[in-house]
């Protein structure tokens, strides 16, 4: 009881002003230190945002550690820095007239750039948490912006003032009233960020319902009595864009390809890996629409149809035996759409293009107006509440203008990136097909024709990693571009030569007449073990061969594909069939055996005898291949069929996650086979039959 009485007495005592002043003394003695800290953090966040935009745009076309780590760092560090700076400006008794402008800039940074909506695929699931975080940032920014308004108004006057400020009759007051300009910019930024980042994440997480529309459309397609022509796309009703949220009003790929307007004339072949015709871009978009069904675990109604197989073999791969570039370029663009859908805001901008354009113009105008007021030093703190106001210096205005210029530059860059993106090209093509005015306008056709040929970024890294179990464990190698082109050509030739589905190398051995000699190396082992055995054999034959042989092209293909498969087993086993843990375990066993043999040789010991291990089995196969005259053709044909055999899988999530790290050649082959109706191969029973596609756990 006595303790309670003492506590009540302490509560009744007046506030100790001396203690309060001591607590505020750092702020009273040097209040500008708080302003400088907020100013520095705001400038730093804007620098991070600009760097994030640049690195994030390059991210999908490189696996460089510096680009990937830089993107992760800018993405991760920006959010706590924004929360800290907004909290500092709102809660500190030290106030500055530039706080509202800095708060708006930070709010825009919190909305993220188009280049990096999320860093990882799983971040899309956190859209609710991100929404509440952004809601918190918005509340902070609104409270900071009220520094520009007098607090003598009561609640009723505040509501009336807010209503009047955004009424149509006061729109032109934005250019006269600095407070209205800052508040209007805040509102525009809030709407843009919500429409961009939050809705983009929600689109992925609730995308099942949108993709279901595509699935229903494909399921309900009537029989085509006029037949199919995969070269001209006649009869192929693959959906490109739903103009209204119904299956009845849809633009299909055959409409675009049959359009006779000059803008949609198909461009000829080119050596530019980034440039394909506008029709091909639309075809890639239609293929992307179909591919998304696999991510959400939906069946593909056209999987077993003859026209589906013809779409790839007689359409994408039509022409001479050496014509493969167009097919792979279309697949590259398709995977570019997939990357943007999962990791950027381009998909939601495409769906709400008009609204984003209006908001973009509004933001640009408001940024310029606010920068004008800042430069003229027209902003002023009007609240009479007890605060420690730090008066603005010319340096503060200069830094704030630089911050706004950085915001303006980011806005313009993002708009430029979208205008040069394949999304904008599809939008132009859809408007062109459905609008007769566009088709008759020569100026529009010329302008859109130029934009359709304008490309800034590549769609993937366009290289493949190489690894050998006999190389330095820390060594990382990249195949040359000529090696990649040779591999693509060999893969296409192997696909064309397959009678039915790809086999576990049996078909290639039979075609070369050596099945009886080497079939033992395909029996009774897991897929990873078979690949390791043939990889070791390939390395053994390569070490014994001399340069300048007549079969140099086959040697190039065999060695590069063998080392690429070894890289996949070592660094990306989730893309391969079977349990990725077993694949990693088999790779580790081989590495240990290689290390033991290397140590034995250094000590002068003889090589171990055949003990049935993967290493010694591979050496045995290599020695047998050494005696074959056509060993390099056998190995090249084996590896090209092997890459086709291991590509089909239901692990869609792993393929999509890899797109943000530069992508893999195996993913391109997987997509090509998907559109040919080859979704999965029954490898466990050794029968070449497709099985019903099942979604991988975690894909939905």
Secondary structure as UniProt FT lines:
FT   HELIX           2..12
FT   HELIX           17..29
FT   HELIX           32..58
FT   HELIX           59..61
FT   HELIX           65..91
FT   STRAND          94..96
FT   TURN            97..98
FT   HELIX           99..110
FT   HELIX           121..126
FT   HELIX           127..145
FT   HELIX           146..148
FT   TURN            151..152
FT   HELIX           155..165
FT   HELIX           168..175
FT   HELIX           178..193
FT   HELIX           194..198
FT   HELIX           199..205
FT   HELIX           207..219
FT   TURN            225..226
FT   TURN            230..233
FT   STRAND          239..242
FT   STRAND          250..252
FT   HELIX           253..258
FT   HELIX           262..264
FT   TURN            273..274
FT   HELIX           278..295
FT   TURN            296..297
FT   TURN            301..304
FT   HELIX           306..310
FT   HELIX           311..316
FT   TURN            321..322
FT   HELIX           325..343
FT   HELIX           346..351
FT   HELIX           353..375
FT   TURN            376..377
FT   STRAND          388..390
FT   HELIX           394..419
FT   HELIX           422..434
FT   HELIX           436..439
FT   HELIX           442..452
FT   STRAND          465..466
FT   TURN            469..470
FT   TURN            473..474
FT   STRAND          477..478
FT   HELIX           481..497
FT   HELIX           506..511
FT   TURN            512..513
FT   HELIX           515..518
FT   HELIX           519..522
FT   HELIX           527..544
FT   TURN            547..548
FT   TURN            550..551
FT   HELIX           552..571
FT   HELIX           573..575
FT   HELIX           580..602
FT   TURN            603..604
FT   HELIX           614..626
FT   TURN            629..630
FT   HELIX           631..647
FT   HELIX           652..658
FT   HELIX           659..661
FT   HELIX           665..675
FT   TURN            676..677
FT   TURN            683..686
FT   TURN            697..698
//
